[in-house]
Amino acid sequence: MSKIAEFKALEAQLAEQLKQLDAMKNDEGLKREIEFESKLRSLMAEYGMSLRGIIALIDPQPVSKTEQKTTSNRRKRQVKTFKNPHTGEIVQAKGGNHKVLKAWKAEFSAEVVDGWLQ
């Protein structure tokens, strides 16, 4: 392609883009968006907020996946109450890792202590 043909093609392309730009300048939707942006930026400056701060304020995201997963499908353990018939002492435990309950099982056997379940 000759230089003059390339020049005329670029000139025609530029004229088309200028025509599109002029059409956009007269578009009411664009004018409203520009007005909104300028008002938003002035409010941001007035209150000292950043764009990220505004986004976080309007659409907060969960902090982390571990905090998001607070409910589990696992059933909670029930509190079991054991009463020692020899001493009348009462122990409440959710599992078998209780200090006094372990001592009773060591002294009287696990089957006997399980029989003390209230």
C-alpha distances in whole Angstrom, upper triangle without the diagonal:
4,7,8,6,6,10,11,10,12,15,15,16,18,20,21,22,24,26,27,28,30,31,32,34,36,37,41,41,38,41,44,42,41,45,46,44,46,49,49,48,51,53,52,52,56,57,55,54,51,48,49,53,52,51,54,56,55,54,56,55,58,59,59,60,63,64,63,65,68,70,70,72,75,78,80,83,86,89,92,95,98,102,104,107,109,108,107,103,100,97,93,90,87,87,90,88,91,93,97,96,95,98,100,98,100,103,104,101,98,99,102,100,98,101,101,98,99
4,5,5,6,9,10,11,12,14,16,17,18,20,21,23,24,26,27,29,30,32,33,35,37,38,42,42,39,41,44,43,42,45,47,45,46,50,50,48,51,54,53,53,56,58,56,55,52,49,51,54,54,52,55,58,56,56,58,57,60,61,61,62,65,66,65,67,71,72,73,74,77,81,82,86,89,91,94,98,100,104,106,110,112,110,109,106,103,99,96,93,90,90,92,91,93,96,99,98,97,101,103,101,102,106,106,104,100,102,105,103,100,104,104,101,101
4,6,5,6,9,10,11,12,14,15,16,18,20,21,22,24,26,27,28,30,31,32,35,36,40,40,37,39,42,41,40,43,45,43,43,47,47,46,48,51,50,50,53,55,53,52,49,47,49,52,52,50,54,56,54,54,56,56,59,59,60,61,64,65,64,66,69,71,72,74,77,80,82,85,88,90,94,97,100,103,105,109,111,109,108,104,101,98,95,92,89,89,91,90,92,95,98,97,97,100,102,100,101,105,106,103,100,102,104,102,100,103,103,100,100
4,5,5,6,9,10,10,12,14,15,16,18,20,21,22,24,25,27,29,30,31,33,35,39,39,36,38,42,40,39,42,44,42,43,47,47,46,48,51,50,50,53,55,54,53,50,48,50,53,52,51,54,56,55,55,57,57,60,61,61,62,66,66,65,67,71,72,74,75,78,81,83,86,89,92,95,98,101,105,107,110,112,111,109,106,103,99,96,93,90,91,93,92,94,96,100,99,98,102,104,102,103,107,107,105,102,103,106,103,101,104,104,101,102
4,5,5,6,9,10,11,12,14,15,17,18,20,21,23,24,26,27,29,30,32,33,37,37,35,37,40,39,38,42,43,42,43,46,46,45,48,51,50,50,53,55,54,52,49,47,49,52,51,50,53,55,54,53,55,55,58,59,60,61,64,65,63,66,69,70,71,73,76,79,81,84,87,90,93,96,99,103,105,109,110,109,108,104,101,98,94,92,88,89,91,90,93,95,98,97,97,100,102,100,102,105,106,103,100,101,104,102,99,102,102,99,100
4,6,5,6,9,10,11,12,14,15,17,18,20,21,22,24,26,27,28,31,32,36,35,33,35,38,37,36,39,41,39,40,44,44,42,45,48,47,47,50,52,50,49,46,44,45,49,48,47,50,52,50,50,52,52,55,56,56,57,61,61,60,62,66,67,68,70,73,76,78,81,84,87,90,93,96,99,102,105,107,106,104,101,98,94,91,88,85,85,88,87,89,91,95,94,93,97,98,97,98,102,102,100,96,98,101,98,96,99,99,96,97
4,5,5,6,9,10,10,12,14,15,16,18,20,21,22,24,26,27,29,30,34,34,32,34,37,36,34,38,39,38,38,42,42,41,43,46,45,45,49,50,49,48,45,43,45,48,47,46,49,51,50,50,52,52,55,56,57,58,61,62,61,63,66,68,69,71,74,77,79,82,85,87,91,94,97,100,103,106,108,106,105,102,98,95,92,89,86,86,89,88,90,92,95,95,94,98,99,98,99,103,103,101,98,99,102,99,97,100,100,97,97
4,5,5,6,9,10,10,12,14,15,16,18,20,21,23,24,26,27,29,33,33,31,33,36,35,34,37,39,38,38,42,42,41,44,47,46,46,49,51,50,49,46,44,46,49,48,47,50,52,50,50,53,53,56,57,58,59,62,63,61,64,67,68,70,71,74,78,79,83,86,88,91,95,97,101,103,107,109,107,106,102,99,96,93,90,87,87,90,89,91,93,97,96,95,99,100,99,100,104,104,102,99,100,103,100,98,101,101,98,98
4,5,5,6,9,10,11,12,14,15,17,18,20,21,23,24,26,27,31,31,29,31,34,33,32,36,37,36,37,40,41,40,42,45,44,45,48,50,48,47,44,42,43,47,46,44,48,49,48,47,50,50,53,54,55,56,59,60,58,61,64,65,66,68,71,74,76,79,82,85,88,91,94,98,100,104,106,104,103,99,96,93,89,87,84,84,87,86,88,90,93,93,92,96,97,96,97,101,101,99,95,97,99,97,95,98,98,94,95
4,5,5,6,9,10,10,12,14,15,16,18,20,21,22,25,26,29,29,27,29,32,31,30,33,35,33,34,38,38,37,39,42,41,42,45,46,45,44,41,38,40,44,43,42,45,47,45,45,47,47,51,52,52,53,57,57,56,58,62,63,65,66,69,72,74,77,80,83,86,89,92,96,98,102,103,102,100,97,94,91,87,85,81,82,85,83,86,88,91,90,90,93,95,94,95,98,99,97,93,95,98,95,93,96,96,92,93
4,5,5,6,9,10,10,12,14,15,16,18,20,21,23,25,28,29,26,28,31,30,29,32,34,33,33,37,38,37,39,42,41,41,44,46,45,44,41,39,41,44,43,42,46,47,46,46,49,49,52,53,54,55,59,59,58,60,63,65,67,68,71,74,76,79,82,85,88,91,94,98,100,103,105,104,102,99,96,92,89,87,83,84,87,86,88,90,93,93,92,96,97,96,97,101,101,99,96,97,100,97,95,98,98,94,95
4,5,5,6,9,10,11,12,14,15,17,19,20,22,23,27,27,25,27,30,30,29,32,34,33,34,37,38,37,39,42,42,42,45,47,46,45,42,39,42,45,43,42,46,47,45,45,48,48,52,53,54,55,59,59,57,60,63,64,66,67,70,73,75,79,81,84,87,90,93,97,100,103,105,103,102,98,95,92,89,86,83,83,86,85,87,90,93,92,92,95,97,96,97,100,101,98,95,97,99,96,94,97,97,93,94
4,5,5,6,9,10,11,12,14,15,17,18,20,21,25,25,23,25,28,27,26,30,31,30,31,35,35,34,37,39,39,39,42,44,43,41,39,36,38,41,40,39,42,44,42,42,45,45,48,49,50,51,55,55,53,56,59,61,62,64,67,70,71,75,78,80,84,87,90,93,96,99,101,100,98,95,91,88,85,82,79,80,82,82,84,86,89,88,88,92,93,92,93,97,97,95,91,93,95,93,90,93,93,90,90
4,5,5,6,9,10,10,12,14,15,16,19,20,24,24,21,23,26,25,24,27,29,28,29,32,33,32,34,37,37,37,40,42,41,39,37,34,37,40,38,38,41,43,41,41,44,44,48,49,50,51,55,55,53,56,59,61,62,64,67,70,71,75,78,80,84,87,90,93,96,99,101,99,98,94,91,88,85,82,79,80,83,81,83,86,89,88,88,91,93,92,93,97,97,95,92,93,96,93,91,94,93,90,90
4,5,5,6,9,10,10,12,14,15,17,19,22,23,21,23,26,25,24,27,30,29,29,33,33,33,35,38,38,38,41,43,42,41,38,36,39,41,40,39,43,44,42,42,45,46,49,51,52,53,57,57,55,58,61,62,64,66,69,72,73,77,79,82,85,88,91,95,98,101,103,101,99,96,93,90,86,84,81,82,85,84,86,88,91,90,90,94,95,94,96,99,99,97,94,95,98,95,93,95,95,92,92
4,5,5,6,9,10,11,12,14,16,17,21,21,19,21,24,24,23,26,28,27,28,32,32,32,34,37,37,38,40,42,41,40,37,35,37,40,38,37,41,42,40,40,43,44,47,49,50,51,55,54,53,55,58,60,61,63,66,69,70,74,77,79,83,86,89,92,95,98,100,99,97,94,91,87,84,82,78,79,82,81,83,86,89,88,88,91,93,92,93,97,97,95,91,93,95,92,90,93,92,89,89
4,5,5,6,9,10,10,12,14,15,19,19,17,19,22,21,20,24,25,24,25,29,29,29,31,34,33,34,37,39,38,36,34,31,34,36,35,34,37,39,37,37,40,40,44,45,47,48,51,51,50,52,55,57,59,60,63,66,68,71,74,76,80,83,86,89,92,95,97,96,94,91,88,84,81,79,75,76,79,78,80,83,86,85,85,88,90,89,90,94,94,92,88,90,92,89,87,90,90,86,86
4,5,5,6,9,10,10,13,14,18,19,16,18,21,21,19,22,25,24,24,27,29,28,30,33,33,33,36,38,37,36,34,32,34,37,35,35,38,39,38,38,41,42,45,47,48,50,53,53,51,54,57,59,61,62,65,68,70,73,76,78,82,85,88,91,94,97,99,97,96,92,89,86,83,80,77,78,81,80,82,84,87,87,87,90,92,91,92,95,96,94,90,92,94,91,89,92,91,88,88
4,5,5,6,9,10,11,13,16,18,16,17,21,20,20,23,25,24,25,28,29,29,31,34,34,35,37,39,39,38,35,33,36,38,36,35,39,40,38,38,42,43,46,48,49,51,54,54,52,55,57,59,61,62,66,68,70,73,76,78,82,85,88,91,94,98,100,98,96,93,90,87,83,81,78,79,82,81,83,85,88,88,88,91,92,91,93,96,97,94,91,93,95,92,90,92,92,88,88
4,5,5,6,9,10,11,14,15,13,15,18,18,17,20,22,22,23,26,27,27,29,31,32,33,35,37,37,35,33,30,32,35,33,32,36,37,35,35,38,39,43,44,46,47,51,50,48,51,54,55,57,59,62,65,66,70,72,75,78,81,84,88,91,94,96,94,92,89,86,83,79,77,74,75,78,77,79,82,85,84,84,87,89,88,90,93,93,91,87,89,91,88,86,88,88,85,84
4,5,5,6,9,10,13,14,11,13,16,16,15,18,20,19,20,23,24,24,26,28,29,29,32,34,34,32,30,28,30,33,31,30,34,35,33,34,37,38,41,43,45,46,50,49,47,50,53,55,57,58,62,64,65,69,72,74,77,80,84,87,90,93,95,93,91,88,85,82,78,76,73,74,77,76,78,81,83,83,83,86,88,87,89,92,92,90,87,88,90,87,85,88,87,84,84
4,5,5,7,9,12,14,12,13,16,16,15,18,20,20,21,24,25,25,27,29,30,31,33,35,35,34,32,30,33,35,33,32,36,37,35,36,39,40,44,45,47,49,52,52,50,53,55,57,59,61,64,67,68,71,74,76,80,83,86,89,92,95,97,96,93,90,87,84,81,79,76,77,80,79,81,83,86,85,86,89,90,90,91,94,95,93,89,91,93,90,88,90,90,86,86
4,5,5,7,10,12,10,12,15,15,15,18,20,20,21,24,25,25,27,29,30,31,33,35,35,34,32,30,32,35,32,32,35,36,33,34,38,39,43,45,46,48,51,50,48,51,54,55,57,59,62,65,66,70,72,74,78,81,84,88,91,94,96,94,92,89,86,83,79,77,74,76,79,78,79,82,85,84,85,88,89,88,90,93,93,91,88,89,91,88,86,89,88,84,84
4,5,5,9,9,7,9,12,12,12,14,16,16,18,20,21,22,24,26,27,28,30,32,32,30,28,26,29,31,28,28,32,32,30,31,34,35,39,41,43,44,48,47,45,48,50,52,54,56,59,62,63,66,69,71,75,78,81,84,87,90,92,91,88,85,82,79,76,74,71,72,75,74,76,79,81,81,81,84,86,85,87,90,90,88,84,86,88,85,83,85,85,81,81
4,6,8,10,7,7,11,12,10,13,15,15,16,19,20,21,22,24,25,26,28,30,31,29,28,26,29,31,28,28,32,32,30,32,35,36,40,42,44,46,49,48,46,50,52,53,56,58,61,63,64,68,70,72,76,79,82,85,88,91,94,92,89,86,83,80,77,75,72,73,77,76,77,80,82,82,82,86,87,86,88,91,91,89,86,88,89,86,84,87,86,83,82
4,6,9,8,8,11,13,12,14,16,17,18,20,22,23,24,26,27,28,30,32,33,31,30,28,31,33,30,30,34,34,31,33,36,38,42,44,46,47,51,50,48,51,53,54,57,59,62,64,65,69,71,73,77,80,83,86,89,92,95,93,90,88,84,81,78,76,73,75,78,77,79,81,84,83,84,87,88,88,90,92,93,91,87,89,91,88,85,88,87,83,83
4,6,5,6,9,10,11,13,14,16,17,19,20,21,23,25,26,27,29,31,31,30,29,26,29,31,28,27,31,31,29,30,33,35,39,41,43,44,48,47,44,48,50,51,53,55,59,61,62,66,68,70,74,76,80,83,86,89,91,90,87,84,81,78,75,73,70,72,75,74,75,78,81,80,81,84,85,84,86,89,89,88,84,85,87,84,82,84,84,80,80
4,5,5,6,9,10,11,12,14,15,17,18,20,21,23,24,26,27,29,30,28,27,25,28,29,26,26,30,29,27,28,32,34,37,40,42,43,47,45,43,46,48,50,52,54,57,59,60,64,66,68,72,75,78,81,84,87,90,88,85,82,79,76,73,71,68,70,73,73,74,77,79,78,79,83,84,83,85,88,88,86,83,84,86,83,80,83,82,78,78
4,5,5,6,9,10,11,12,14,15,16,18,20,21,22,24,26,27,28,26,25,22,25,26,23,23,27,26,23,25,28,30,34,36,38,40,43,42,40,43,45,46,49,50,54,56,57,60,62,65,68,71,75,78,81,84,86,84,82,79,76,73,69,68,65,66,70,69,70,73,76,75,76,79,80,79,82,84,84,83,79,80,82,79,77,79,78,75,74
4,5,5,6,9,10,10,12,14,15,16,18,20,21,23,24,26,26,25,23,20,23,25,22,22,26,26,24,25,28,30,34,36,38,39,43,42,40,43,45,47,49,51,54,56,57,61,63,65,69,72,75,78,81,84,87,85,83,80,76,73,70,68,65,67,70,69,71,73,76,75,76,79,80,80,82,84,85,83,79,81,83,80,77,80,79,76,75
4,5,5,6,9,10,11,12,14,15,17,18,20,21,23,24,25,24,23,21,24,26,23,23,27,26,24,26,29,32,35,37,40,41,45,43,41,45,47,48,51,53,56,58,59,63,65,67,70,73,77,80,83,86,88,86,84,81,77,75,71,69,67,68,72,71,72,75,77,77,77,80,82,81,83,86,86,85,81,83,84,81,79,81,81,77,76
4,5,5,6,9,10,11,12,14,15,16,18,20,21,22,24,22,22,19,22,23,20,21,24,23,21,23,27,29,33,35,37,39,42,40,39,42,44,45,48,50,53,55,56,60,62,64,67,70,73,76,79,82,85,83,80,77,74,71,68,66,64,65,69,68,69,72,74,74,75,78,79,78,80,83,83,82,78,80,81,78,76,78,77,74,73
4,5,5,6,9,10,10,12,14,15,16,18,20,21,22,20,19,16,19,21,18,18,21,21,19,21,24,26,30,32,34,36,39,38,36,39,41,43,46,48,51,53,54,57,59,61,65,68,71,74,77,80,82,81,78,75,72,69,66,64,61,63,66,65,66,69,72,71,72,75,76,76,78,80,81,79,76,77,79,76,74,76,75,72,71
4,5,5,6,9,10,11,12,14,15,17,18,20,21,19,18,16,20,21,18,19,23,22,21,23,26,28,32,33,36,38,41,39,38,42,43,45,48,50,53,55,56,60,62,64,67,70,73,76,79,82,84,82,80,77,74,71,68,66,63,65,68,67,68,71,73,73,74,77,78,78,79,82,83,81,78,79,81,78,76,78,77,74,73
4,5,5,6,9,10,11,12,14,16,17,18,20,19,18,17,20,21,18,19,23,22,20,23,26,28,32,34,36,39,42,40,39,42,44,46,48,51,54,56,56,60,62,63,67,70,73,76,79,82,84,82,80,77,73,71,67,66,63,65,68,67,68,71,73,73,74,77,78,78,80,82,83,81,78,80,81,78,76,78,77,74,73
4,6,5,6,9,10,11,12,14,15,16,18,16,16,14,17,18,15,16,19,18,17,19,22,25,29,30,33,35,38,36,35,38,40,42,45,47,50,52,52,56,58,60,63,66,69,72,75,78,80,78,76,73,70,67,64,62,60,61,65,64,65,67,69,69,70,73,74,74,76,79,79,78,74,76,77,74,72,75,73,70,69
4,5,5,6,9,10,10,12,14,15,16,14,13,11,15,16,13,14,18,18,16,19,21,24,27,29,31,34,37,35,34,38,39,41,44,47,49,52,52,55,58,59,63,66,69,72,75,78,80,78,76,73,69,67,63,62,59,61,64,63,64,66,69,68,69,72,74,73,75,78,78,77,74,75,77,74,72,74,73,70,69
4,5,5,6,9,10,11,12,14,15,14,14,13,17,17,15,17,20,20,19,21,24,26,30,31,34,37,39,38,37,40,42,44,47,50,52,54,55,58,60,62,65,68,71,74,77,80,82,80,78,74,71,69,65,64,61,63,66,65,66,68,71,71,71,74,76,76,77,80,81,79,76,78,79,76,74,77,76,72,72
4,5,5,6,9,10,10,12,14,13,14,13,17,17,14,16,19,18,17,20,23,26,29,30,33,36,39,36,36,39,41,43,46,49,51,53,53,56,58,60,64,66,69,72,75,78,80,78,75,72,69,67,63,62,60,62,65,64,64,67,69,69,70,73,74,74,76,79,79,78,75,76,78,74,73,75,74,70,70
4,5,5,6,9,10,11,12,10,11,10,13,13,10,12,15,14,14,17,19,22,26,26,30,32,35,33,32,36,37,39,42,45,48,50,50,53,55,56,60,62,66,69,72,75,77,74,72,69,66,63,60,59,56,58,61,60,61,63,65,66,66,69,71,71,72,75,76,74,71,73,74,71,69,72,70,67,66
4,5,5,6,9,10,10,9,9,9,13,13,11,13,16,16,16,18,20,23,27,27,30,33,35,34,33,37,38,41,44,47,49,51,51,54,56,58,62,64,67,70,73,76,78,75,73,70,67,64,61,60,57,59,62,61,61,64,66,66,67,70,71,71,73,76,76,75,72,74,75,72,70,73,72,68,68
4,5,5,6,9,10,10,11,12,15,15,13,16,19,17,18,21,23,26,29,29,33,36,38,36,35,39,40,43,46,49,51,53,53,56,58,59,63,65,68,71,74,77,79,76,74,71,68,66,62,61,59,61,64,62,63,65,67,68,69,71,73,73,75,77,78,77,74,76,77,73,72,75,73,70,69
4,5,5,6,8,8,10,11,14,13,11,14,16,14,15,18,20,23,26,27,30,33,35,33,33,37,37,40,43,46,48,50,50,53,55,56,60,62,65,68,70,74,75,73,71,68,65,62,59,58,56,58,61,59,60,62,64,65,66,68,70,70,72,74,75,74,71,73,74,70,69,71,70,67,66
4,5,5,6,5,6,8,11,10,8,12,14,13,14,17,18,21,24,24,27,31,33,31,31,34,35,38,41,44,46,48,48,51,53,54,58,60,63,66,69,72,74,71,69,66,63,60,57,56,54,55,59,57,58,60,62,62,63,66,68,68,69,72,73,71,69,71,72,68,67,69,68,65,64
4,6,5,7,8,10,13,12,12,15,17,16,17,20,21,24,27,27,30,33,35,33,33,37,38,41,44,47,49,51,51,54,56,57,60,63,66,68,71,74,76,73,71,68,65,63,60,58,56,58,61,59,60,62,64,65,65,68,70,70,71,74,75,74,71,73,74,71,69,72,70,67,67
4,6,8,11,13,16,14,13,17,18,16,18,21,22,25,28,28,31,35,36,34,34,38,39,41,45,48,50,52,51,54,56,56,60,62,65,68,70,74,75,73,71,67,65,62,59,58,56,58,61,60,60,62,64,65,66,68,70,70,72,74,75,74,71,73,74,71,69,72,70,67,66
4,6,9,12,14,11,11,14,15,13,15,18,19,22,25,25,28,31,33,31,31,35,35,38,41,44,46,48,47,50,52,53,56,58,62,64,67,70,71,69,67,64,61,58,55,54,52,54,57,56,56,58,60,61,62,64,66,66,68,70,71,70,67,70,70,67,66,68,66,63,63
4,7,10,12,10,10,14,14,14,16,19,19,22,24,23,27,30,32,30,30,34,35,38,41,44,46,48,47,50,52,53,56,58,61,64,66,70,71,69,67,63,61,58,55,54,52,54,57,55,55,57,60,60,61,63,65,65,67,69,70,69,67,69,70,66,65,68,66,63,63
4,7,8,6,7,10,11,10,12,15,15,18,21,20,24,27,29,27,27,31,32,35,38,41,43,45,44,47,49,50,54,56,59,62,65,68,69,67,65,62,59,56,53,52,50,51,54,53,53,55,58,58,59,61,63,63,65,67,68,67,64,67,68,64,63,66,64,61,61
4,5,5,6,9,10,11,12,14,15,17,20,19,22,25,28,26,26,30,31,34,37,40,42,44,44,47,49,51,54,57,60,62,65,68,70,68,66,63,60,57,54,52,50,51,54,52,53,55,58,58,59,61,63,63,65,67,68,67,64,66,68,64,63,66,64,61,61
4,5,5,6,9,10,11,12,13,15,18,19,21,24,27,25,25,29,30,33,36,39,41,43,43,47,49,50,54,57,60,63,65,69,70,68,66,63,60,57,54,52,50,51,54,52,54,56,58,58,59,62,63,63,65,68,68,67,64,66,67,64,62,65,64,61,61
4,5,5,6,8,10,10,10,12,15,15,18,21,23,22,22,25,27,30,32,35,38,40,40,43,46,47,51,53,56,59,62,65,67,65,63,60,57,54,51,49,46,47,50,49,50,52,55,55,55,58,60,60,61,64,65,63,60,62,64,61,59,62,61,58,57
4,5,5,6,9,10,10,12,15,15,18,21,23,21,21,25,26,29,32,35,37,39,39,42,44,46,49,52,55,58,60,64,65,63,61,58,55,52,49,47,45,46,49,48,49,51,54,54,54,57,59,59,60,63,64,62,59,61,63,59,58,61,59,56,56
4,5,5,6,8,10,12,16,16,20,22,25,23,22,26,27,30,33,36,38,40,40,43,45,47,50,53,56,59,62,65,67,65,63,59,56,54,50,49,46,48,51,50,51,53,55,55,56,59,61,60,62,65,65,64,61,63,64,61,59,62,61,57,57
4,5,5,6,7,10,13,14,17,20,22,21,20,24,25,27,30,33,36,38,38,41,44,45,49,52,55,58,61,64,66,64,62,59,55,53,49,47,45,46,49,48,49,52,54,54,55,58,59,59,61,63,64,62,59,61,63,59,57,60,59,56,55
4,6,5,5,7,10,11,14,17,19,17,17,21,22,25,27,31,33,35,35,38,40,42,46,48,51,54,57,60,62,60,58,55,52,49,46,44,41,43,46,45,46,48,51,51,51,54,56,55,57,60,60,59,56,58,59,56,54,57,56,52,52
4,6,6,10,12,13,17,20,21,19,18,22,23,25,29,32,34,36,35,39,41,42,46,48,52,54,57,60,62,60,58,55,52,49,46,44,42,44,47,46,46,49,51,51,52,55,56,56,58,61,61,60,57,59,60,56,55,57,56,53,52
4,6,10,13,15,18,20,23,20,19,23,24,26,29,31,34,36,36,39,41,43,47,49,53,56,59,62,64,62,59,56,53,50,47,45,43,45,48,47,48,51,53,53,54,57,58,58,60,62,63,61,58,59,61,58,56,58,57,54,53
4,6,10,12,15,17,20,17,16,20,21,23,26,28,31,33,34,37,39,41,45,47,51,54,57,60,62,60,58,55,52,49,45,43,41,42,46,45,46,49,51,51,51,55,56,55,57,60,60,59,55,57,58,55,53,56,55,51,51
4,7,9,12,14,16,14,13,17,18,20,23,26,29,31,31,34,36,38,42,44,48,51,54,57,59,57,55,52,48,46,42,40,38,39,43,42,43,45,48,47,48,51,52,52,54,57,57,55,52,54,55,52,50,53,52,49,48
4,6,9,11,13,12,10,14,16,18,21,24,26,28,29,32,35,37,40,43,46,49,52,55,57,56,54,50,47,44,41,39,36,37,40,39,41,43,46,45,46,49,50,50,52,55,55,53,50,52,53,50,48,51,50,47,47
4,6,7,10,8,7,10,12,15,17,20,23,25,25,29,31,33,37,39,43,46,48,52,54,52,50,47,44,41,37,35,32,33,37,36,37,40,42,42,42,45,47,46,48,51,51,49,46,48,50,46,45,47,47,43,43
4,7,9,7,8,11,12,16,18,22,23,26,25,29,31,33,36,39,42,45,48,51,53,51,49,46,43,40,36,34,31,33,36,34,35,38,41,40,41,44,45,45,47,49,50,48,45,47,49,46,44,47,46,43,43
4,5,5,6,9,11,14,16,19,21,24,24,27,30,31,35,38,40,44,46,50,51,50,48,45,42,38,35,33,30,31,33,32,34,36,39,39,39,42,43,43,44,47,48,46,43,45,47,44,42,45,44,41,42
4,5,5,6,9,12,13,16,18,21,22,25,28,30,33,36,39,42,45,48,50,49,47,44,41,37,34,31,28,29,32,31,32,35,38,37,37,41,42,41,43,46,46,44,41,43,45,42,40,43,43,39,40
4,5,5,7,10,11,15,16,19,19,22,25,27,30,33,36,39,41,45,46,45,44,40,37,34,30,28,25,25,28,27,29,31,34,34,34,37,38,38,39,42,43,41,38,40,42,39,37,40,39,36,37
4,5,6,10,12,15,17,19,19,22,24,26,30,32,35,39,41,45,46,45,43,40,37,33,30,28,25,26,29,28,29,32,35,34,34,38,39,38,40,43,43,42,39,41,42,39,37,40,39,36,37
4,6,8,11,14,16,18,19,22,25,27,30,34,37,40,43,46,48,46,45,41,38,35,31,29,26,27,30,30,31,34,37,36,36,40,41,40,42,45,45,43,40,42,43,40,38,41,40,37,37
4,6,7,10,12,15,16,19,22,24,28,31,34,37,40,43,45,44,42,39,36,32,29,26,23,24,27,27,28,32,34,33,33,37,38,37,39,42,42,40,36,38,40,37,35,38,37,34,34
4,6,10,11,13,13,17,19,21,25,28,31,34,37,40,42,41,39,36,33,29,26,23,20,22,25,25,26,29,31,30,31,35,35,35,37,40,40,38,35,36,38,35,33,35,35,31,32
4,7,9,10,11,15,17,20,23,26,29,33,36,39,41,40,38,35,32,29,25,23,19,21,24,24,26,29,31,30,31,34,35,34,36,39,39,37,33,34,36,33,31,33,33,29,30
4,5,8,9,13,16,19,22,25,28,32,34,38,40,39,37,34,31,28,24,21,18,19,22,22,24,28,30,28,29,32,33,32,34,37,36,34,31,32,34,31,29,31,31,28,28
4,6,9,12,15,19,21,25,28,31,34,37,40,39,37,35,31,28,24,22,18,19,22,23,25,29,30,28,29,33,33,31,34,37,36,33,30,31,33,30,27,30,30,27,27
4,6,9,12,16,18,22,24,28,31,34,36,36,34,31,28,25,21,18,15,15,18,19,21,25,27,24,25,29,29,27,30,33,32,30,26,27,29,27,24,27,27,23,24
4,6,9,13,15,19,21,25,28,31,33,33,31,28,25,22,19,16,12,13,17,18,20,24,25,23,24,27,27,26,29,31,30,28,24,25,27,24,21,24,24,20,21
4,6,9,12,16,19,22,25,28,31,30,28,25,22,19,15,13,9,11,15,16,17,21,22,20,21,25,25,24,27,29,28,26,23,24,25,22,20,22,22,18,19
4,7,9,13,15,19,22,25,27,27,25,22,19,16,12,10,6,8,11,13,14,18,19,16,18,21,21,20,23,25,24,23,19,20,22,19,16,19,18,15,16
4,6,10,13,16,19,22,25,24,22,20,16,14,10,8,6,9,12,14,14,18,18,16,18,21,20,20,23,25,23,22,19,19,20,17,15,17,16,12,12
4,7,10,13,16,19,22,21,19,16,12,10,6,5,5,8,11,13,12,15,15,13,16,19,18,18,21,22,21,21,18,19,19,15,14,16,14,11,11
4,7,10,13,16,19,18,16,14,10,8,6,5,6,8,10,12,11,14,13,11,14,16,15,15,18,19,18,17,15,15,15,12,10,12,10,7,7
4,7,10,13,15,15,12,10,7,6,4,7,9,11,12,14,12,14,12,10,14,15,13,14,18,18,17,17,15,15,14,11,10,11,8,6,5
4,7,9,12,12,10,8,6,5,6,8,11,12,11,13,11,13,10,8,12,13,10,12,15,15,13,14,12,13,11,8,8,8,5,5,6
4,6,9,8,6,6,4,6,9,11,14,15,15,16,14,15,11,10,14,14,11,13,16,15,13,15,14,14,11,9,10,9,6,7,7
4,5,6,5,5,6,8,11,14,17,17,15,17,14,14,11,10,13,12,8,11,14,12,10,13,13,13,10,8,10,10,7,9,10
4,6,5,8,9,12,15,17,20,20,19,21,18,18,14,13,16,15,11,14,16,14,12,14,15,14,11,10,12,10,8,11,11
4,6,8,11,13,17,19,22,22,20,21,19,18,14,14,16,14,11,14,15,12,11,14,16,16,12,11,14,13,11,14,15
4,5,9,12,15,18,21,21,20,21,18,16,13,13,16,14,11,15,16,13,13,16,17,18,15,13,16,15,12,15,15
4,6,10,13,16,20,20,19,21,17,17,13,14,17,15,13,16,18,16,15,18,18,18,15,13,15,14,11,13,12
4,7,10,13,17,18,17,17,14,13,10,11,14,13,11,14,16,15,14,17,17,18,15,12,15,15,11,12,12
4,7,10,14,15,15,16,12,13,10,10,14,13,12,14,17,16,15,17,16,17,15,12,13,13,10,10,10
4,6,10,11,11,12,9,10,8,7,11,12,10,13,15,15,15,16,15,16,15,11,12,13,10,10,10
4,7,9,10,11,9,11,10,9,12,14,13,15,17,18,18,18,16,17,16,13,13,14,12,10,10
4,6,7,8,6,10,10,8,11,13,13,14,16,18,18,17,15,16,16,13,12,15,13,11,12
4,7,8,8,12,13,11,13,16,16,15,18,20,20,19,16,17,18,15,13,16,15,12,13
4,6,7,11,12,9,10,14,14,13,16,18,18,16,13,15,16,13,12,15,15,12,15
4,6,9,10,7,7,11,11,10,12,15,15,13,10,13,14,11,10,14,14,12,15
4,6,9,7,7,10,12,11,12,15,16,15,13,16,17,14,14,17,16,15,18
4,6,5,6,9,10,10,12,14,15,15,13,16,16,13,13,16,15,14,16
4,6,5,6,9,10,11,13,14,15,14,17,17,13,15,18,16,16,18
4,5,5,6,9,10,11,12,13,13,16,14,11,13,16,13,14,16
4,5,5,6,9,10,10,10,9,12,11,8,10,12,11,11,14
4,5,5,6,9,10,9,9,12,12,9,11,14,13,14,17
4,5,5,6,9,9,10,13,13,10,13,15,14,15,18
4,5,5,6,7,8,11,9,7,10,12,11,13,15
4,5,5,4,5,8,8,6,9,11,11,13,16
4,6,6,7,11,10,10,12,15,14,16,20
4,6,9,11,10,9,13,14,14,16,19
4,7,8,6,7,10,11,11,14,17
4,6,6,6,9,10,11,14,17
4,6,5,6,9,10,11,15
4,6,5,6,9,11,14
4,5,5,7,10,13
4,5,5,7,11
4,5,6,9
4,5,8
4,6
4
